[in-house]
């Protein structure tokens, strides 16, 4: 969905910080391959879920796909919180204001 266009640049930015400049091409080629494979896999997955859920709820596939679409967003929020905790400086008061 639309969240894909938010998470993709974030993931690419993270990847570029983790690899050496001479490895960018290989890493981004592999990332593109996984993204393309993901499109085909999610299409097959959605068609199969739709076929299986027609007997009890034809809209069930959309709930499943919404859940799958939210997973990257939850993962990005988790990474943001963890990174923020790691970068937080430990401030220890040396003197009190009332002294």
C-alpha positions as CSV (number, residue, x, y, z in Angstrom):
1,X,0.0,0.0,0.0
2,X,0.9,3.6,0.5
3,X,3.1,2.8,3.5
4,X,5.5,1.0,1.1
5,X,6.5,4.4,-0.2
6,X,7.4,5.5,3.3
7,X,9.2,2.4,4.5
8,X,11.3,1.8,1.3
9,X,13.4,5.0,1.5
10,X,13.8,4.4,5.2
11,X,15.1,0.9,4.7
12,X,17.4,2.0,1.9
13,X,18.8,4.8,4.1
14,X,19.5,2.3,6.8
15,X,21.2,0.0,4.4
16,X,23.4,2.7,3.0
17,X,24.6,3.5,6.5
18,X,25.5,-0.1,7.2
19,X,27.6,-0.9,4.1
20,X,30.8,0.4,2.6
21,X,30.5,2.8,-0.4
22,X,32.0,0.3,-2.8
23,X,29.2,-2.2,-1.8
24,X,26.2,0.0,-2.6
25,X,25.5,-1.4,-6.0
26,X,25.5,-5.0,-4.9
27,X,23.3,-4.3,-1.9
28,X,20.8,-2.2,-3.7
29,X,20.6,-4.8,-6.6
30,X,19.8,-7.5,-4.0
31,X,17.3,-5.2,-2.3
32,X,15.5,-4.6,-5.6
33,X,15.5,-8.3,-6.3
34,X,13.8,-9.0,-3.0
35,X,11.3,-6.2,-3.5
36,X,10.4,-7.6,-6.9
37,X,10.1,-11.1,-5.6
38,X,7.9,-9.7,-2.8
39,X,5.4,-8.3,-5.3
40,X,5.0,-11.7,-7.0
41,X,4.9,-13.6,-3.7
42,X,2.3,-11.3,-2.2
43,X,0.1,-11.6,-5.3
44,X,0.2,-15.4,-5.2
45,X,-0.4,-15.3,-1.4
46,X,-3.4,-13.0,-1.8
47,X,-5.0,-15.0,-4.6
48,X,-4.7,-18.2,-2.5
49,X,-6.1,-16.6,0.6
50,X,-9.0,-15.2,-1.4
51,X,-9.7,-18.6,-3.0
52,X,-9.7,-20.3,0.5
53,X,-11.8,-17.6,2.2
54,X,-14.5,-17.2,-0.4
55,X,-16.7,-19.7,1.5
56,X,-16.9,-17.8,4.7
57,X,-15.8,-14.1,4.0
58,X,-14.8,-12.7,0.7
59,X,-13.2,-9.7,2.3
60,X,-11.0,-11.6,4.7
61,X,-8.0,-11.3,2.3
62,X,-8.0,-7.5,2.8
63,X,-7.7,-7.9,6.6
64,X,-4.8,-10.3,6.1
65,X,-3.1,-7.9,3.6
66,X,-3.6,-4.9,5.9
67,X,-1.9,-6.9,8.7
68,X,1.0,-7.8,6.5
69,X,1.2,-4.2,5.3
70,X,1.4,-2.9,8.9
71,X,4.3,-5.2,9.9
72,X,7.1,-3.1,8.2
73,X,5.7,0.0,9.9
74,X,5.7,-1.7,13.3
75,X,9.3,-2.9,12.7
76,X,10.4,0.7,11.7
77,X,8.9,2.1,14.9
78,X,10.6,-0.6,16.9
79,X,14.0,0.2,15.3
80,X,13.4,3.9,15.9
81,X,12.8,3.3,19.6
82,X,15.8,1.0,20.0
83,X,18.1,3.4,18.2
84,X,16.9,6.3,20.3
85,X,17.6,4.5,23.5
86,X,21.1,3.6,22.4
87,X,21.9,7.2,21.4
88,X,20.4,8.8,24.6
89,X,23.2,10.4,26.6
90,X,23.2,9.4,30.2
91,X,22.8,12.7,32.1
92,X,23.8,12.5,35.8
93,X,23.2,15.6,37.9
94,X,26.4,16.7,39.5
95,X,25.0,19.4,41.7
96,X,21.5,20.1,43.0
97,X,19.8,23.4,42.2
98,X,19.0,24.1,45.9
99,X,22.7,24.0,46.9
